[in-house]
Structure formats: structure tokens, C-alpha cells
Amino acid sequence: MSGRNLNGAGSVYQRKDGRWVAAAYVPSLDGQAHRVSSYAKTRADANKKLRELVQRAERNAPIAPAGMTVSGYLDEWLVHVKQHVRPSTWTAYEGNTRLHIVPRIGRKKLTRLGVRDVRLMVDGMRADGVGQRTIQYVHATLRAALEHAFREELVSRNVATLVRVERPRPAKKEPLSVEEARELLAATAANRHHALWVLMVMLGLRRSEVCGLRWDHVDFGAGTLSIEQTVQRVEGKLRELPTKTRRSTRTVPLPGRALYALTEHHRQAQARGGRPGRPVHPQGYVFGTSRGTALEPRNLTRMWTVLCTAQGVRKVPLHGLRHTCISLLLALGVHPRIVMEIVGHSAMETTMNIYGHVNLDNQRKALNHLDEELS
């Protein structure tokens, strides 16, 4: 028994084994129209699937090849997405795909990938001792890839969004106190990179931003510093890249201590580059190497670790200096919007929810003030 339709509209027919087939010519990823068959148990279901195929053809929506695996699709997606995300983001996507997703579900057919498959992948990673943070990032990578497939109508839904992945509890951030920050700046006063530590504490610069600073970003006359680029290691090479977000590109005023430290750093750079009585105006990176190349971000982290050990400074992550700047500014009563502009956050919620650390001393002062008002 069969139900042939007009030429070009597809057809519905029953196989000898009793199954029903809906078949139509639908665009594929190679730009050509290919005959695609979809199977059903009843004629009504087959007619429904035929309508779906015809609608795809009318919209010129490509269909994933029957043999396309998750691995094959991810290879294609990585090539495409490389032009649209930051290099560091792409590197993370590629690593998560190669090390975790492909070994576990890469052989699955893209169109047959189900919620259970993704859930089993997550459970398997957890059972193998993979860290919760890594699991979260791998899941986010798969979710981004399948969202792209969904927008291109290669899959009917993004099954990764239906799998719940617990977010790891953020580590408690305990930035330096005012006293500890003051001791740090005093301990580094004779350090060649004293100005670097001053900028990180007082302006909350990111590690990559510090490494990307160039002398032409410093305006001594106006007393300002422009953050216009970063330096990061991508695919084994140090590269100059745009700032993290549009708002991260910013110009900030230099407070007196920071302006003085940069001026002194500039004078020392002049002396090193010239001869006695014949200083040379420094070019290139503010905190570059002796060869004039950019400072390796990982080396900056090592410098911080050595400094903490040598000077007895309480060890916090290098990013903790950024937390310190933000928390101290908020504790001084500076409006969060101003703090947001200084440190280059893209949203005030980031400033308040993630970095707005309020220590016990500040809480005690606030509650004591309330106590006085109520007395």
C-alpha cells in the first residue's frame, strides 16, 4: 500500500516489513538537495514527518546528513566559531571537545543524540574524578555547539540545556585588607616593578591588561592611563588581543601614588635604554622583558608568588589584587557604578555580586553605627 504525492512534494509509502516511510528532497549542508527518508509506525505519523520535511525544503533549511556524528559536527562547528569568539575561548572549546566530549559521545549520530546521552557523559566525567568546574565548562561547550546546530535547524532541540549541571561553589574571596595592601606597597618600594604592583592594587588591572600596557597608553600630562589591549598566550604564542569586553577598553585617571610610581618607572627605563647624560625615551611595553618583548602572564603570576614568600605578604591569588581594589573602593563608599567603570566590568552585578567583598570589620562598623542610631 502506498500514498504517492505529486512530484516534488515528497511521498509516503509502506515497506514490505510494515513500516511507513516519508521521503522528500531536502537541502543538505553541501548545498545540494538530497532525498531524505524518515520512518514511522503508522501512515498518519509518516504524513506528519513528510509535512516537516517539505516545510524544511520550503524554508531551505538544511538537514544533517544521516551519517553525521557528534564528532563530525563539532569539527565543523569549531572551524566556524573560531571567527566569532576570543582566541582563549576557542582554545577552551577545542580542549573540552577533544579531551572530554568526543571520547565519550563523539560516535553518536548528531540527530539521535538524546538528553540521556548527555547526562551519562556528565555522570561518567564525575565518576572518573573530573573536577566540577571542568564538568561545567565541558557542558557549556556542548550546549553552545548544540545551540548553533539548533539555530541551523540540524537538530530539533538542544538536549544539553535539559541536563542539569551543578555549579561549583565559588571559593571564598578574601582580598588584602587596607593594612596588608599598604604593607605590600611599602615592601615593593625598591622593587623594579613597584609601579606594576601599585597599578594592580589601585586600579584593579587584570593580569593580561598589565602585560599589554604600552608607554603610548600613558598620558603623563593628563595623568591618565588607557587600557586598550591585553597580552595572552594562545596556541603556544604570546599575542596582543583586544580587551575582555567592550567596557574593558577604558581610560582611567592616575591617582598621585600611581602617577609618581609610573613616572619613576619611566625614568629608570630611560636610564637603562641610554647612556649617562643621554637618556632615551622608552618605547614598547611598560612592563616588558629586557629584550623588549611582552611579559609572559604566567611569569607575572610566578613573580607574585615569589614576592609573597620573600616579603611575607599573605598569599592570595594574583587576581586577588583586583578583588582588593574593588572591595576597598566599595568599603570607602564609592558608588558601584564608578567602581565598575574603573575596573572595566561590563555589568554592575559583576562588581557587586562577585567582587564586592565585605569583611567582618566593615560589617561590624556598619552594625555598630546602626546600634548607635537605635540607642
Residue pairs with C-beta under 8 A, 6 or more apart in sequence:
1 13
1 14
2 11
2 12
2 13
2 14
3 11
3 12
3 13
3 43
3 47
4 11
4 12
4 13
5 11
5 12
5 50
8 25
9 24
9 54
10 22
10 23
10 24
10 25
10 50
10 53
10 54
11 22
11 23
11 24
11 50
12 20
12 21
12 22
12 23
12 43
12 46
12 47
12 50
13 20
13 21
13 23
14 20
14 21
14 43
15 21
19 39
19 40
19 41
20 39
20 40
20 41
20 42
20 43
20 45
20 46
21 37
21 38
21 39
21 40
21 46
22 37
22 38
22 39
22 40
22 46
22 47
22 49
22 50
22 53
23 35
23 36
23 37
23 38
23 50
23 53
24 35
24 36
24 50
24 53
24 54
24 57
25 33
25 34
25 35
25 36
25 57
26 33
26 34
26 35
26 36
26 53
26 56
26 57
26 61
26 62
26 63
27 33
27 56
27 57
27 60
27 61
27 62
27 63
28 34
28 62
28 63
28 65
29 62
29 64
29 65
29 68
29 76
29 154
33 57
34 65
36 53
36 63
36 66
38 46
38 49
38 50
38 52
38 53
39 46
40 46
40 48
40 49
53 63
56 63
56 153
59 153
61 152
61 153
62 152
62 153
62 154
63 153
63 154
64 73
64 110
64 111
64 149
64 154
64 155
66 109
66 111
67 109
68 109
68 110
68 111
69 106
69 107
69 108
69 109
69 110
70 101
70 102
70 105
70 106
70 107
70 108
70 109
70 110
70 113
71 102
71 106
71 107
72 110
73 110
73 145
73 149
73 154
74 97
74 101
74 102
74 106
74 145
77 145
77 148
77 149
78 90
78 93
78 94
78 97
80 148
81 90
81 93
81 144
81 145
81 148
82 90
85 93
86 241
86 242
86 244
87 232
87 234
87 235
87 239
87 241
88 232
88 234
88 241
91 234
91 235
92 137
92 141
93 141
93 144
93 145
96 137
96 138
96 141
96 142
97 141
97 145
100 121
100 125
100 130
100 134
100 138
101 121
101 138
101 141
101 142
104 121
104 124
104 125
105 113
105 117
105 118
105 121
108 117
110 149
110 154
110 155
111 154
111 155
113 146
113 155
113 159
114 159
115 159
115 162
115 163
117 159
118 139
118 142
118 159
118 160
118 162
118 163
119 163
121 142
122 135
122 139
122 163
122 165
125 134
125 135
125 138
126 132
126 135
130 138
131 168
132 166
132 167
132 168
133 168
135 165
136 165
136 167
136 168
139 160
139 163
139 165
142 160
143 158
143 160
143 161
146 155
146 158
146 159
146 160
146 161
147 158
147 161
149 155
149 158
150 156
150 157
150 158
170 354
173 320
173 323
173 355
173 357
174 316
174 320
174 357
174 359
175 316
175 320
175 321
175 323
175 324
175 326
175 327
175 328
175 357
176 184
176 201
176 313
176 314
176 316
176 320
176 321
176 324
177 359
177 361
178 328
180 313
180 314
181 201
181 324
181 328
183 313
184 197
184 201
184 311
184 313
185 194
185 197
185 198
185 201
185 257
187 307
187 311
187 312
187 313
188 194
188 197
188 307
188 311
191 197
191 307
192 268
193 287
193 303
194 261
194 264
194 265
195 258
195 261
195 262
195 264
195 265
195 286
195 287
196 210
196 287
196 300
197 307
197 321
198 257
198 258
198 261
198 262
199 205
199 210
199 213
199 225
199 258
199 261
199 262
200 210
200 318
200 321
200 322
200 325
201 321
201 324
201 325
202 255
202 257
202 258
202 325
203 225
203 252
203 258
203 325
203 342
203 343
204 321
204 322
204 324
204 325
204 326
204 342
204 343
205 213
205 227
205 322
206 230
206 244
206 248
206 319
206 322
206 344
207 297
207 300
207 301
207 318
207 319
208 230
208 231
208 232
208 241
208 244
208 297
209 227
209 230
209 243
209 248
209 344
210 287
210 295
210 300
211 230
211 231
211 232
211 285
211 287
211 294
211 295
211 296
211 297
211 300
212 227
212 228
212 229
212 230
212 231
212 240
212 241
212 285
212 294
213 225
213 227
213 285
213 286
213 287
214 229
214 284
214 285
214 286
215 266
215 282
215 283
215 284
215 285
215 286
217 225
217 226
217 227
217 228
217 286
218 224
218 225
218 226
218 262
218 266
218 286
219 225
219 226
220 259
220 262
220 263
220 266
223 253
223 254
223 259
224 251
224 252
224 253
224 254
225 251
225 252
225 254
225 258
225 262
226 250
226 251
227 243
227 248
227 249
227 250
227 251
227 252
227 344
228 243
228 249
229 240
229 241
229 242
229 243
230 240
230 241
230 242
230 243
230 244
231 238
231 239
231 240
231 241
231 294
231 295
231 297
232 238
232 239
232 241
232 297
233 239
233 296
233 297
233 298
234 241
238 293
238 294
238 296
240 294
242 249
243 249
243 344
244 344
245 344
245 346
246 346
247 340
247 341
247 344
247 345
247 346
248 344
248 346
249 344
250 341
250 342
250 344
252 341
252 342
254 262
262 286
265 286
266 282
267 279
269 282
270 279
270 280
270 281
270 282
271 279
273 279
273 280
273 282
274 280
284 292
285 292
285 293
285 294
285 295
287 295
288 294
288 295
289 295
300 318
301 318
304 318
304 321
305 315
307 313
308 314
308 315
309 315
316 323
316 324
322 343
322 355
323 355
323 357
325 342
325 343
326 339
326 343
326 351
326 355
326 356
326 357
327 355
327 356
327 357
327 358
327 359
329 338
329 339
329 342
330 336
330 339
330 351
330 356
330 358
331 358
331 359
331 362
336 348
336 351
336 352
336 356
337 348
339 351
340 347
340 348
340 350
340 351
343 351
343 355
345 351
